[in-house]
Amino acid sequence: MDALESIRGFLRCETPDSWIAAALADQETMLIDHAHCEQKAAATAMSLMYRYPDRAELLIKMARLAREELVHFEQVLHLMTKRGIEFRHLTAARYASGLRDHMSKQEPQRLIDVLIIGAYVEARSCERFARIAPHLDEELGAFYTSLLKSEGRHYLNYLKLARLYAKAPIDERVAYFADIEAELILSGDEQFRFHSGTPIAA
C-alpha cells in the first residue's frame, strides 16, 4: 500500500469539491497560506525537539522534517515571486487550533496527541495536494505532485512516533481525532485557507 492509499484510509473524508473550486478561484490565498503552513510545520517540529530533548528518535525525525518543510517554504515563496504574489500575513485557519483544542494537557498523553494531530495535518495536506494538482497549471501541478512523497512520509513518521511513545494502543485516540478532523473539513467555513472546511457561499 503506497502512502497516498494509506492516507485515504486514515482520513474519514476526502476534500469536498467545493473546496477545490474555491482554491482554483483564489490561488493567491492558497499559495500564501500554503507558505504559512510550511513555515508552521517547521516551527512545530523544532518546538517538539526543544520540548522533548530526551527522545532520540523524535529528534532525528523532527530535524529532518523541519529541514524539508523549510525547503518547501522556500520553494513556495519562489513560485509566488514568479507569479507576482507577495508573502503577507493571513489569519490562521480554524483547522489546527480546532484539533489542538481536544488534546490532553497532561504528559505523556499530550505528546501522543500532538503526534497524532501532526499525522492528520500532514495526511490532509498530502490528500489536498493530490486532489488539486490535476486542476492546476503545469508548473504548480507538478510542484504539488512532487510534495506527495515527503508529506506522506511525514504523516507516517508522526504516526510511528505516536505508537513508539504511547504506553498503550492508540487506535481509539486516532479514531477520536479522525472524527474531529472530518468535522472540521466537512462543516461550513466562512474563511478560505489551505486547511479550511467546506466553503460557505457568500
C-alpha positions as CSV (number, residue, x, y, z in Angstrom):
1,M,0.0,0.0,0.0
2,D,1.5,3.4,-1.0
3,A,1.4,6.4,1.3
4,L,-1.5,8.1,-0.6
5,E,-3.6,5.0,-0.4
6,S,-2.8,4.7,3.3
7,I,-3.7,8.3,3.9
8,R,-7.1,7.9,2.2
9,G,-7.8,5.1,4.5
10,F,-6.6,7.1,7.5
11,L,-8.8,10.1,6.8
12,R,-12.5,9.9,7.4
13,C,-13.4,12.0,4.4
14,E,-11.9,13.5,1.2
15,T,-11.7,17.1,0.4
16,P,-15.0,18.4,-0.9
17,D,-15.3,19.5,-4.5
18,S,-16.4,22.9,-3.3
19,W,-13.0,23.5,-1.6
20,I,-11.3,22.6,-4.9
21,A,-13.4,25.2,-6.7
22,A,-12.6,27.8,-4.0
23,A,-8.9,27.1,-4.2
24,L,-8.9,27.4,-8.0
25,A,-10.8,30.7,-7.8
26,D,-8.3,32.1,-5.2
27,Q,-4.9,30.6,-5.9
28,E,-3.1,33.6,-4.4
29,T,-4.6,33.0,-1.0
30,M,-4.0,29.2,-1.4
31,L,-0.3,29.8,-2.1
32,I,0.2,32.4,0.6
33,D,-1.4,30.1,3.2
34,H,0.5,27.1,1.9
35,A,3.7,29.0,2.6
36,H,2.5,29.8,6.1
37,C,1.6,26.1,6.6
38,E,5.2,25.0,5.6
39,Q,6.6,27.6,8.0
40,K,4.4,26.5,10.8
41,A,5.2,22.8,10.2
42,A,8.9,23.5,10.5
43,A,8.3,25.5,13.7
44,T,6.2,22.7,15.2
45,A,9.0,20.2,14.5
46,M,11.5,22.5,16.2
47,S,9.2,23.0,19.1
48,L,8.9,19.3,19.7
49,M,12.7,19.0,19.6
50,Y,13.1,21.6,22.3
51,R,10.2,20.3,24.4
52,Y,11.3,16.6,24.3
53,P,15.2,16.6,24.1
54,D,15.4,13.1,25.6
55,R,13.6,11.4,22.8
56,A,16.3,10.4,20.3
57,E,14.0,9.0,17.6
58,L,11.8,12.1,17.7
59,L,14.9,14.4,17.5
60,I,16.1,12.7,14.4
61,K,12.8,12.6,12.6
62,M,11.8,16.1,13.5
63,A,15.2,17.5,12.5
64,R,14.7,16.0,9.0
65,L,11.1,17.2,8.8
66,A,12.0,20.7,9.8
67,R,14.6,20.9,7.1
68,E,12.2,19.6,4.4
69,E,9.4,21.9,5.5
70,L,11.7,24.9,5.2
71,V,12.8,23.8,1.8
72,H,9.2,23.6,0.8
73,F,8.6,27.1,2.3
74,E,11.4,28.4,0.1
75,Q,10.0,26.7,-2.9
76,V,6.5,28.1,-2.4
77,L,8.0,31.6,-2.0
78,H,9.9,31.2,-5.2
79,L,6.7,30.2,-7.1
80,M,4.9,33.2,-5.6
81,T,7.6,35.6,-6.6
82,K,7.5,34.3,-10.2
83,R,3.7,34.9,-10.1
84,G,3.9,38.4,-8.6
85,I,2.4,37.3,-5.3
86,E,3.7,38.9,-2.2
87,F,4.0,36.9,1.0
88,R,1.9,38.5,3.7
89,H,0.2,37.8,7.0
90,L,-3.1,35.8,6.9
91,T,-5.3,35.0,9.8
92,A,-4.9,31.3,10.7
93,A,-7.4,28.7,9.7
94,R,-9.5,27.2,12.4
95,Y,-8.2,23.7,11.5
96,A,-5.0,23.3,13.6
97,S,-6.5,25.1,16.6
98,G,-9.7,23.0,16.2
99,L,-7.6,19.8,16.6
100,R,-5.4,21.2,19.4
101,D,-8.4,22.2,21.5
102,H,-9.0,18.5,22.1
103,M,-5.6,17.3,23.0
104,S,-4.6,16.4,26.6
105,K,-2.8,18.9,28.8
106,Q,-1.1,16.1,30.7
107,E,2.0,14.2,29.8
108,P,2.7,11.7,28.4
109,Q,-0.7,11.8,26.6
110,R,-0.1,15.4,25.4
111,L,2.9,14.2,23.4
112,I,0.9,11.4,21.9
113,D,-1.9,13.7,20.9
114,V,0.5,16.3,19.4
115,L,2.0,13.5,17.2
116,I,-1.5,12.2,16.2
117,I,-2.5,15.7,15.3
118,G,0.7,16.1,13.3
119,A,-0.2,12.9,11.4
120,Y,-3.6,14.3,10.5
121,V,-2.2,17.7,9.4
122,E,0.3,16.0,7.1
123,A,-2.2,13.5,5.8
124,R,-4.7,16.2,4.9
125,S,-2.0,18.3,3.2
126,C,-1.0,15.3,1.1
127,E,-4.6,14.4,0.2
128,R,-5.2,18.0,-0.8
129,F,-2.1,18.2,-3.0
130,A,-3.2,15.1,-4.8
131,R,-6.8,16.3,-5.2
132,I,-6.0,19.7,-6.6
133,A,-2.8,19.1,-8.6
134,P,-4.6,17.8,-11.7
135,H,-6.6,21.1,-11.9
136,L,-3.6,23.4,-11.7
137,D,-1.3,24.8,-14.4
138,E,1.6,22.6,-15.4
139,E,4.2,24.2,-13.1
140,L,2.1,24.3,-10.0
141,G,0.5,20.9,-10.6
142,A,4.0,19.3,-10.9
143,F,5.2,21.0,-7.8
144,Y,2.2,19.9,-5.7
145,T,2.6,16.4,-7.1
146,S,6.3,16.4,-6.1
147,L,5.3,17.1,-2.5
148,L,3.3,13.9,-2.1
149,K,6.2,11.6,-1.2
150,S,7.6,13.8,1.5
151,E,4.2,14.8,3.0
152,G,3.2,11.1,3.0
153,R,6.4,10.2,4.8
154,H,5.8,13.0,7.4
155,Y,2.4,11.5,8.1
156,L,3.8,8.1,8.6
157,N,6.6,9.3,10.8
158,Y,4.3,11.2,13.1
159,L,2.1,8.1,13.5
160,K,5.1,5.8,14.1
161,L,6.4,8.2,16.8
162,A,2.9,8.2,18.5
163,R,2.9,4.4,18.6
164,L,6.5,4.3,19.8
165,Y,6.0,6.6,22.8
166,A,2.5,5.5,23.8
167,K,2.1,3.3,26.9
168,A,-0.9,1.6,25.3
169,P,-2.6,1.1,21.9
170,I,-3.5,4.4,20.3
171,D,-6.3,3.2,17.9
172,E,-9.1,4.8,20.0
173,R,-7.3,8.1,20.2
174,V,-6.6,8.1,16.5
175,A,-10.3,7.4,15.8
176,Y,-11.2,10.2,18.2
177,F,-9.2,12.8,16.3
178,A,-10.4,11.3,13.0
179,D,-13.9,12.4,13.8
180,I,-12.8,15.9,14.9
181,E,-10.7,16.3,11.7
182,A,-13.5,15.2,9.4
183,E,-15.9,17.6,11.1
184,L,-13.5,20.5,10.6
185,I,-13.2,19.6,6.9
186,L,-16.9,18.9,6.1
187,S,-18.5,21.6,8.2
188,G,-19.2,25.1,6.7
189,D,-16.3,27.5,6.8
190,E,-16.6,31.2,6.0
191,Q,-12.8,31.6,5.6
192,F,-10.8,30.0,2.7
193,R,-7.4,28.6,3.7
194,F,-5.4,25.6,2.7
195,H,-6.9,23.6,5.5
196,S,-10.3,25.3,5.7
197,G,-13.6,23.4,5.7
198,T,-16.4,23.4,3.2
199,P,-16.8,26.9,1.8
200,I,-19.9,28.8,2.7
201,A,-21.2,30.7,-0.3
202,A,-21.1,34.5,0.2
